Amino acid sequence: MNTAALDKFIKEKFNKSGSLVAARLQTALALLERLRELPNLQLAQHLSEAGQSLISHETYGDNAHKRLSLEKINKNHGRRSSSIRDWGQGLLDLLKEEQFERLNDKRRASLLDCAQERMAEHLRGILNLEPLTVRVKGRSAEAVIAEALAQAESKGRMAMVAQYLVGAKLQLRFPSKLDLIKVLPANKGDRKSRSDEQQRRGDFDLGEYVIEVTVAPPDAKHMDQVATILEDADAEVWLLVRGDRLQFWKAEIEGAELDQRRVVVASIELFVGQNVTELGDLSAKGKAEQLDKLFRIYNEVWVAKLGSPGIRIVIK
């Protein structure tokens, strides 16, 4: 595939006001997907009667996204907003220049794979810039946090978002302890030895309380870490895990030779959400105000310093 020609085409035809249009990229993926079944390079053969979308537009779009393990930005793949008549034939003409119609099935598939992956690269770039968006009205604070984590997981950023949300919640709840709540990246190592004063015993080392955040299944690393923290007689450990793994972690901790009286295992969603609700005086209005404050701290303190635009959280 002449990728230079394809990139030039994408830049010229899929650009609006200086930004690539996701609906056009997604529709292009769907059109290329349809060519796998109907290798015809006349656009009219692929359009619905109304002429504004592809025949089985969303089905082909879903198939392409599934193959590429790509999250959907536009849920209907730009079926109503792609302006396919303006650029669709041009894309097919690029394939014609590659002798698409004369190739055997295997080489056609390879050509389509290459073109679709190029489109997908641009879509992934857009996804990385798109913030996480959550709905607050009519939902518990715990559900709002769960929604943010689920969206972060689709971007491969769940661990980062979870830790930064916990950090933001601690700063919201304990403004007098900001010096202890270190704004450090999620991959920053914990303390390896007692003599290493620059490292922490957990993600948040607050002296008598050590908080560790993990979205992973139970593992030896965290079990050993909990045991090491408990060697300090005055320390209490709070192990915060994703809600759907809470029972697995509780069972793991309960089965270990640890001082159970000094270990709390709780879900990230509840740990963050419950405090937000309480700070809001158990009212819907207060909860919404506190969530807004939480996300402002998260965005302005944590993401601004450590993250990327794609993990910002905005309220719909």
C-alpha positions in Angstrom: 0.0 0.0 0.0 1.3 3.5 -0.9 1.0 4.8 2.7 2.3 8.2 1.7 -0.6 8.7 -0.7 -3.0 7.4 1.9 -1.7 9.7 4.5 -2.0 12.6 2.1 -5.6 11.6 1.3 -6.5 11.4 5.0 -5.0 14.8 5.8 -6.8 16.4 2.9 -10.2 14.7 3.1 -10.7 13.8 6.7 -9.7 17.1 8.2 -12.0 19.8 9.5 -10.9 23.0 11.2 -7.4 21.5 11.8 -8.6 18.2 13.3 -9.2 14.8 11.9 -12.9 13.8 11.9 -13.5 10.5 13.7 -16.8 9.9 11.8 -15.0 9.9 8.5 -12.2 7.6 9.7 -14.7 5.2 11.1 -16.8 5.2 7.9 -13.6 4.6 5.9 -12.9 1.5 8.1 -16.5 0.3 7.4 -16.1 0.8 3.6 -12.8 -1.0 3.5 -14.4 -3.8 5.5 -17.3 -4.1 3.0 -14.7 -4.6 0.3 -13.7 -7.9 1.8 -17.1 -9.2 0.8 -17.8 -7.1 -2.3 -14.5 -6.0 -3.9 -16.1 -3.4 -6.2 -14.5 0.0 -6.5 -17.6 1.9 -7.5 -18.9 3.8 -4.5 -22.5 3.6 -5.7 -22.4 -0.1 -5.2 -21.8 0.3 -1.5 -24.2 3.1 -0.6 -27.7 2.7 0.8 -30.7 4.0 -1.1 -30.5 7.4 0.6 -26.9 7.6 -0.5 -25.6 9.0 2.8 -24.3 5.9 4.4 -23.1 2.4 3.5 -25.3 -0.7 3.2 -25.1 -2.4 6.6 -22.9 0.5 7.7 -22.8 -0.3 11.4 -22.3 -4.0 11.0 -19.2 -3.5 8.8 -17.9 -0.8 11.2 -18.4 -3.1 14.2 -16.5 -5.9 12.4 -13.6 -3.7 11.6 -13.3 -2.3 15.1 -13.5 -5.8 16.6 -10.7 -7.0 14.4 -8.5 -4.0 15.3 -9.4 -4.1 19.0 -10.5 -0.5 18.6 -12.8 1.4 20.9 -15.7 3.1 19.1 -15.7 6.9 19.2 -18.9 7.5 17.2 -21.2 4.7 18.2 -22.9 4.4 14.7 -19.5 4.7 12.9 -20.4 8.1 11.3 -23.4 6.7 9.5 -25.1 10.1 9.6 -22.2 12.5 9.6 -19.3 11.1 7.4 -19.9 13.0 4.2 -18.9 9.8 2.4 -20.1 11.1 -1.0 -17.3 13.8 -0.8 -14.4 11.4 -0.4 -15.6 7.7 -0.7 -14.8 7.3 -4.4 -11.4 9.0 -3.9 -10.5 6.3 -1.3 -11.6 3.6 -3.7 -9.5 5.1 -6.5 -6.4 4.8 -4.3 -7.0 1.1 -4.1 -7.5 1.0 -7.9 -4.1 2.5 -8.3 -2.8 -0.5 -6.3 -4.4 -2.9 -8.8 -6.8 -4.0 -6.1 -9.3 -5.6 -8.6 -6.6 -7.7 -10.2 -5.2 -9.1 -6.9 -6.0 -12.5 -5.5 -8.0 -12.8 -2.3 -4.9 -13.0 0.0 -3.2 -9.9 -1.4 -6.5 -8.0 -1.4 -6.9 -8.8 2.2 -3.4 -7.7 3.0 -3.9 -4.4 1.2 -7.1 -3.8 3.1 -5.4 -4.7 6.4 -2.7 -2.1 5.7 -5.2 0.7 4.9 -7.4 -0.1 7.9 -4.5 -0.1 10.3 -3.5 3.3 9.0 -7.0 4.6 9.7 -7.0 2.9 13.1 -3.7 4.6 14.1 -5.3 8.0 13.6 -8.4 6.9 15.5 -6.2 5.7 18.4 -4.6 9.2 18.4 -8.0 10.8 18.7 -9.0 8.4 21.5 -5.8 9.3 23.4 -6.9 12.9 23.4 -10.5 12.4 24.2 -11.3 12.8 27.9 -13.2 10.3 30.0 -16.8 11.6 30.3 -19.1 10.6 33.1 -22.7 11.2 33.9 -23.5 12.3 37.5 -27.3 13.0 37.6 -29.2 10.0 38.8 -26.2 7.9 39.8 -24.4 7.2 43.0 -20.9 8.6 43.4 -19.6 5.0 43.5 -21.3 4.3 40.1 -19.7 7.5 38.7 -16.2 6.4 39.7 -16.9 2.9 38.3 -17.8 4.5 35.0 -14.6 6.5 34.9 -12.5 3.4 35.6 -14.3 1.4 33.0 -13.6 4.0 30.3 -10.0 4.2 31.5 -9.7 0.4 31.2 -10.7 0.7 27.5 -7.7 3.0 27.0 -5.3 0.8 29.0 -5.0 3.5 31.7 -7.1 2.0 34.5 -4.3 1.6 37.0 -3.2 5.2 36.5 -6.6 6.7 36.7 -7.4 4.6 39.9 -4.4 5.8 41.7 -4.8 9.4 40.7 -8.5 9.4 41.7 -7.5 8.0 45.2 -4.9 10.7 45.5 -7.4 13.4 44.5 -9.9 12.1 47.0 -7.3 12.2 49.8 -6.4 15.8 49.0 -10.1 16.7 48.9 -10.8 15.0 52.2 -7.6 15.9 54.1 -6.4 19.4 52.9 -4.2 19.6 56.0 -2.1 16.6 55.0 -1.1 17.7 51.5 2.6 17.4 52.3 2.1 13.6 52.9 0.0 13.0 49.8 2.8 12.8 47.2 1.8 13.6 43.6 3.9 10.8 41.9 3.3 8.7 38.8 1.5 5.4 39.0 4.6 3.5 38.0 6.8 5.1 40.7 8.3 2.3 42.8 7.5 1.7 46.4 10.2 1.5 49.1 12.6 -1.3 48.6 14.4 -1.1 52.0 14.1 0.8 55.3 17.2 2.8 54.5 15.7 4.2 51.2 14.0 7.3 52.5 13.0 8.5 49.0 10.7 5.5 48.3 7.3 4.8 49.8 5.9 1.7 51.5 2.8 2.0 49.3 1.2 4.4 46.8 0.2 6.7 49.7 2.4 6.6 52.8 0.7 8.6 55.5 2.7 7.4 58.4 0.5 5.1 60.5 -1.7 4.5 57.5 -0.4 3.1 54.2 -2.7 2.9 51.1 -1.9 0.7 48.2 -4.0 0.8 45.0 -4.2 -2.0 42.5 -6.5 -3.0 39.7 -4.8 -6.4 39.1 -5.9 -9.8 40.4 -4.3 -11.0 43.7 -0.5 -11.4 43.2 2.5 -12.3 45.3 4.0 -8.8 44.9 1.2 -7.1 46.7 0.9 -9.8 49.3 4.6 -9.5 50.2 4.2 -5.7 50.3 1.3 -5.9 52.8 3.3 -8.3 54.9 6.3 -5.9 54.9 4.3 -2.9 55.8 2.8 -4.8 58.8 6.3 -5.4 60.1 5.9 -1.8 61.4 3.8 -2.4 64.6 1.9 0.8 64.3 1.1 0.6 60.6 -2.4 -0.1 59.2 -2.7 -1.1 55.5 -5.6 -0.1 53.2 -5.6 -2.2 50.1 -7.8 -0.6 47.5 -8.9 -2.9 44.6 -11.3 -2.8 41.7 -14.8 -3.6 42.7 -15.2 -6.8 40.6 -12.1 -8.3 42.2 -12.9 -7.3 45.8 -14.0 -10.8 46.9 -10.9 -12.4 45.4 -8.6 -10.1 47.3 -10.5 -10.5 50.5 -10.2 -14.2 50.3 -6.4 -14.0 49.5 -5.8 -11.7 52.5 -7.9 -13.8 54.8 -6.0 -16.9 53.8 -2.6 -15.3 54.5 -0.6 -15.3 57.7 -1.1 -11.7 58.4 -2.5 -9.6 61.3 -6.0 -9.3 59.9 -6.9 -6.6 62.4 -4.6 -4.1 60.6 -5.6 -4.8 57.0 -8.6 -3.2 55.3 -9.5 -4.4 51.8 -12.0 -2.1 50.0 -13.1 -1.2 46.5 -11.6 1.8 44.9 -15.1 2.9 43.8 -16.5 2.8 47.3 -13.4 4.4 48.9 -13.6 7.4 46.7 -17.4 7.5 46.2 -18.5 7.2 49.8 -16.3 10.1 51.0 -17.6 12.3 48.2 -21.2 11.6 49.2 -20.5 12.3 52.8 -18.7 15.5 52.0 -21.8 16.5 50.0 -24.0 16.2 53.2 -25.8 13.2 51.7 -27.6 15.4 49.2 -27.7 15.0 45.4 -26.7 18.6 44.9 -23.9 18.3 47.4 -22.7 15.1 45.9 -22.5 16.7 42.4 -20.6 19.6 43.8 -18.1 17.4 45.6 -17.6 15.2 42.4 -16.9 18.4 40.5 -14.3 19.4 43.1 -12.8 15.9 43.0 -12.4 15.9 39.3 -11.0 19.4 39.3 -8.2 18.3 41.7 -7.7 15.1 39.7 -7.4 17.1 36.4 -5.5 20.1 37.6 -3.1 18.5 40.1 -2.7 14.9 39.0 -3.3 14.8 35.2 -1.7 18.1 34.5 1.5 17.1 36.2 1.6 13.3 35.5 -0.9 12.2 32.9 -2.1 12.9 29.4 -5.2 14.7 28.0 -6.8 11.3 27.4 -7.3 10.5 31.1 -8.9 13.8 32.0 -12.4 13.4 33.5 -15.2 15.7 32.5 -18.9 15.6 33.6 -21.4 15.3 30.8 
